[in-house]
Amino acid sequence: MRTSTVFVLLCLLGCVSCFFYPSRPEGTGWRLIQTSEKHAEWVQGDVLENLMFGMDIDTAVSPKLWIAVRLYRRFKDVTSHWEEGSRISVERKKGTIPDYPTPNPTAHPEVSDLFKLANADSLESIVKEMTSLQTRYYKSKESRQASEFVRGKVEEILKKAGTTDVTVEYIDNTGYDQPNVIVKIPAKEGSSTSSEISIVGAHIDSICSEDCSGGKEARAPGADDDASGSATVLEIFRLIVEGKWRGKRQIHFMWFAAEEPGLLGSATVAKQYKKQKANQLTTSGYHSEGNSMTTLTDPNSKFANYLYKIAQAYVPEVPIIKDSCGYACSDQWSFDDEGFPAGMYIESEPTDPYVHSIQDTYNRLDFDGMVHFVKVGVAWLTEVSR
């Protein structure tokens, strides 16, 4: 997690790795948690939350579940998949993936003008405001305020620019009051690929699970994870709007709810886009604090290589590496599950000692470094909209 932005391309293909889910136990309150492409198990919701908050539990769970939830925070809550009638694991689609063109900054002279609009002070202001909430945990009293804050910022940007052709909406989630925020910018008029979609996203929720008490109402500023990513996506959006730029594809900006408890919000969105038969969907995620950059090779290494080349071409002054983050590490996995190639940029430091703690505060972030992630996001949008 940490500054994360998701990028997705849609290709619906066959199931590669599937297994039968275990039967649901008797009673209510059970959640189906998948910890790898070969393992899922049922656990009571309160036990799952206690594991997430670092609390003691008096119920036996498998070592796989304990490690995935308590130590690594890499798991998916696939209860809705079961409730929709499926009895096999979430299908990861594989098949022919497009050959991506070599990034070419000289073909996009408008990018340099957009880059000039990027502002570290703007990023800092957004993160400060987001982290002023007690918590953005998806079941907290303030959970909806996080979504409302982002929507308010979007509408403020649109009003200032006098833009009227952009739609702003919520996609609600079942069982909690933290909607996903979706903003849709149309393709340029007359484009032959106007039905295709490029997505940039980050998650808005936060959690405190390290050296804190108070459960779902505990102070969880979540500056690095992931107010930084949410601010980065807002800043990319501002540059596109103020620069009055339109591409050959639609651009959908997304702020996902409930990433921390198992990628719930992004799963809702990805399923809806699949049901709507989105023609071509490319998704990029951000987790963007720092002066170096990493492209994550999972879940789609070919798409990740494309993101890597874009960063090399457009921000050559920034050290860029490739790395993996592991199964279900963030929202790009929800889109990959539905057959959409997806990837993510993060800062190069693999672990932030303050993540998921009360000390994950805005004053620890490098906002000048975050500007590089804004530039890469803008560059990616111009490249995929060729």
Secondary structure as UniProt FT lines:
FT   STRAND          3..8
FT   STRAND          14..15
FT   STRAND          30..36
FT   TURN            37..38
FT   STRAND          39..44
FT   HELIX           45..52
FT   TURN            53..54
FT   HELIX           63..66
FT   HELIX           67..72
FT   STRAND          76..77
FT   HELIX           79..83
FT   TURN            84..85
FT   STRAND          93..94
FT   HELIX           105..107
FT   HELIX           110..115
FT   TURN            116..117
FT   HELIX           120..131
FT   TURN            138..139
FT   TURN            141..142
FT   HELIX           143..161
FT   STRAND          167..171
FT   TURN            174..175
FT   STRAND          180..185
FT   TURN            189..190
FT   TURN            192..195
FT   STRAND          197..203
FT   HELIX           215..217
FT   HELIX           223..227
FT   HELIX           228..242
FT   TURN            243..244
FT   STRAND          250..256
FT   TURN            260..262
FT   HELIX           264..275
FT   TURN            276..277
FT   STRAND          281..287
FT   STRAND          293..296
FT   HELIX           301..314
FT   TURN            316..317
FT   STRAND          320..323
FT   TURN            327..328
FT   HELIX           332..337
FT   TURN            338..339
FT   STRAND          342..346
FT   TURN            353..356
FT   TURN            358..359
FT   HELIX           362..364
FT   HELIX           367..384
//
